[in-house]
Amino acid sequence: RTIYRIGDLKSGMTGGVVGTVIAVQEKRPRPRLSILEVVIADGTGPLKIVLFNQGYKKNFYKKGQRIYAY
C-alpha cells in the first residue's frame, strides 16, 4: 500500500495516510445512529475520517496519537 501525505491527496485516490489525531467527536443525529469524526493532520493539512455506527471506538482515538488510515 502506498502512503501519501494528506496535502497530496486528490479525489478518488486510494492509499494510506499517517497522521496525528487532533480532534475526536461523536454525534448522534437520531436514535440508533452514531457518527464518529476523527480529524488527523500530518503537517501538510488535516483529514476528517468519518466512522458510522462505531461510537464505541471513541475512547480508542486519543489526541496526539499517531495513526495509519487507509
KOLGU-320296 format. One record per residue (C-alpha): residue in one letter; x, y, z. Coordinates in steps of 0.5 Angstrom, whole numbers, padded with zeros to 4 digits, always signed. Layout:
# residues N
aXYZ
...
END
This chain:
# residues 70
r+0000+0000+0000
t+0002+0007-0002
i+0003+0012+0004
y+0001+0019+0002
r+0002+0026+0005
i-0005+0029+0007
g-0004+0035+0003
d-0002+0031-0004
l-0009+0027-0004
k-0014+0028-0009
s-0021+0026-0010
g-0021+0018-0012
m-0014+0017-0010
t-0013+0010-0006
g-0008+0010-0001
g-0006+0011+0006
v-0004+0017+0011
v+0000+0017+0017
g-0002+0023+0022
t-0003+0025+0029
v-0010+0026+0032
i-0012+0033+0033
a-0020+0032+0035
v-0025+0027+0036
q-0032+0028+0036
e-0038+0023+0037
k-0045+0026+0034
r-0052+0022+0035
p-0056+0025+0030
r-0062+0021+0031
p-0063+0014+0035
r-0059+0008+0033
l-0054+0012+0029
s-0047+0014+0032
i-0042+0018+0027
l-0035+0019+0030
e-0031+0024+0027
v-0023+0023+0028
v-0019+0029+0025
i-0012+0028+0024
a-0006+0032+0021
d+0001+0031+0018
g+0004+0038+0017
t+0001+0038+0010
g-0006+0039+0012
p-0012+0036+0016
l-0016+0030+0014
k-0023+0028+0017
i-0024+0021+0018
v-0032+0019+0019
l-0034+0012+0022
f-0041+0011+0022
n-0044+0007+0028
q-0037+0006+0031
g-0038+0011+0037
y-0036+0005+0042
k-0029+0007+0039
k-0029+0014+0041
n-0024+0012+0047
f-0019+0009+0042
y-0017+0015+0039
k-0013+0020+0043
k-0011+0027+0042
g-0003+0027+0040
q-0004+0019+0038
r-0001+0018+0031
i-0005+0013+0027
y-0005+0010+0020
a-0011+0010+0016
y-0013+0007+0009
END
